[in-house]
């Protein structure tokens, strides 16, 4: 019985430690400003994959967007009204929820294919 209790405590401690360390992990951020004038479109595709949107302008400039995962939740409000035949009333239901925002990275490249500027929104 003591062995079983000791194992249960050990397993619980391991689970809590695993959750703690998993919660502490973070994704490193990219310093896009340091890549201006150096990084090429081909390097962007090699690292980020094919862009979600791609536009090549007549002067050779490239605008590319990558939509990755989701950003912070964006609040939204919804409602509904229902009427039923034979009933003398109406119902109104409202709710406040949240939908995930989009994480959009936009990279603009000059005619030589070098990173010219960038924006990112969540």
Backbone torsions as a table, in degrees:
resi	resn	phi	psi	omega
1	UNK	NA	-42.8	179.2
2	UNK	-64.5	-36.5	178.4
3	UNK	-63.3	-41.8	178.6
4	UNK	-64.6	-41.9	178.4
5	UNK	-65.7	-40.7	178.5
6	UNK	-64.0	-42.1	178.4
7	UNK	-63.6	-41.4	179.7
8	UNK	-62.7	-41.9	177.7
9	UNK	-65.0	-42.9	179.0
10	UNK	-61.6	-45.4	-179.8
11	UNK	-63.7	-40.9	178.2
12	UNK	-64.0	-42.8	179.0
13	UNK	-63.2	-41.3	178.5
14	UNK	-64.6	-42.2	179.0
15	UNK	-62.5	-45.9	179.2
16	UNK	-64.2	-40.7	178.2
17	UNK	-64.0	-41.8	178.0
18	UNK	-62.1	-42.4	177.9
19	UNK	-65.3	-38.9	179.5
20	UNK	-63.4	-48.7	-178.7
21	UNK	-68.9	-34.4	177.9
22	UNK	-67.2	-36.3	179.4
23	UNK	-71.7	-22.2	-178.0
24	UNK	-86.5	-14.1	-179.0
25	UNK	-68.4	141.1	177.8
26	UNK	-135.1	154.8	178.5
27	UNK	-87.9	127.1	179.4
28	UNK	-64.9	142.6	179.1
29	UNK	-90.2	151.6	-178.7
30	UNK	-95.2	134.1	176.1
31	UNK	-88.4	85.5	-176.5
32	UNK	-65.1	-32.9	-178.0
33	UNK	-61.6	-33.2	179.5
34	UNK	-72.4	-14.0	-178.8
35	UNK	-94.4	-6.6	-179.8
36	UNK	-62.7	132.2	179.3
37	UNK	80.3	-5.6	-176.8
38	UNK	-118.4	-47.9	-173.2
39	UNK	-76.7	141.2	-178.6
40	UNK	-106.2	164.6	177.2
41	UNK	-60.5	-41.0	179.5
42	UNK	-61.3	-37.7	176.9
43	UNK	-66.7	-37.6	178.5
44	UNK	-62.1	-45.5	-179.8
45	UNK	-66.1	-38.0	178.9
46	UNK	-63.7	-37.4	-177.8
47	UNK	-86.2	-41.7	-171.8
48	UNK	-99.9	-13.5	-174.7
49	UNK	88.6	-177.2	-179.3
50	UNK	-65.3	138.7	-179.6
51	UNK	-70.3	154.6	176.6
52	UNK	-71.8	-38.5	176.5
53	UNK	-130.0	143.3	-178.3
54	UNK	-143.5	129.0	176.7
55	UNK	-135.8	126.6	175.0
56	UNK	-110.3	121.2	-177.6
57	UNK	-85.0	166.9	-176.4
58	UNK	-63.5	-25.6	179.1
59	UNK	-86.7	3.2	177.1
60	UNK	96.2	-7.5	177.9
61	UNK	-69.0	147.9	179.7
62	UNK	-120.6	132.2	171.7
63	UNK	-116.0	122.9	-178.2
64	UNK	-132.2	143.1	179.2
65	UNK	-125.9	140.0	173.9
66	UNK	-120.0	124.6	175.9
67	UNK	-104.0	115.7	-176.3
68	UNK	-120.3	134.4	172.8
69	UNK	44.3	-139.8	177.9
70	UNK	-142.0	150.2	177.7
71	UNK	-95.2	-156.2	179.8
72	UNK	-62.4	156.9	-179.9
73	UNK	-66.1	141.7	177.6
74	UNK	-107.6	121.5	-177.5
75	UNK	-67.1	145.9	176.1
76	UNK	-145.5	154.1	-177.0
77	UNK	-122.1	133.7	179.0
78	UNK	-135.3	161.4	179.3
79	UNK	-157.6	167.7	177.8
80	UNK	-151.9	151.1	175.9
81	UNK	-125.3	133.4	179.9
82	UNK	-126.9	134.1	175.0
83	UNK	-122.5	136.9	179.4
84	UNK	-119.6	137.8	178.7
85	UNK	-63.8	134.3	179.8
86	UNK	90.7	-7.6	177.7
87	UNK	-109.8	149.0	-175.7
88	UNK	-99.4	18.0	-178.0
89	UNK	-135.3	174.3	176.8
90	UNK	-130.0	155.7	176.5
91	UNK	-118.3	145.6	177.8
92	UNK	-129.3	125.9	178.3
93	UNK	-124.7	132.8	177.0
94	UNK	-127.4	155.6	177.3
95	UNK	-152.8	149.4	175.3
96	UNK	-113.8	124.3	-178.7
97	UNK	-132.1	-170.3	178.4
98	UNK	-142.2	136.4	174.6
99	UNK	-114.8	149.4	-178.8
100	UNK	-69.1	140.7	174.6
101	UNK	-79.9	173.7	179.4
102	UNK	-105.3	141.0	175.4
103	UNK	-96.6	105.6	-175.7
104	UNK	-114.1	123.3	175.2
105	UNK	-107.9	122.5	179.0
106	UNK	-115.9	122.4	178.4
107	UNK	-116.1	132.4	177.8
108	UNK	-113.9	130.7	-176.7
109	UNK	-115.8	143.5	179.4
110	UNK	-76.4	175.5	-177.9
111	UNK	-58.9	-22.5	177.6
112	UNK	-85.0	-0.5	178.7
113	UNK	86.9	8.4	180.0
114	UNK	-92.3	146.6	179.8
115	UNK	-60.8	125.0	-177.9
116	UNK	-100.7	-44.7	175.9
117	UNK	-161.6	171.9	-176.2
118	UNK	-152.4	156.0	171.4
119	UNK	-142.4	154.1	176.6
120	UNK	-145.9	132.5	175.7
121	UNK	-132.5	157.2	-176.9
122	UNK	-114.1	NA	NA
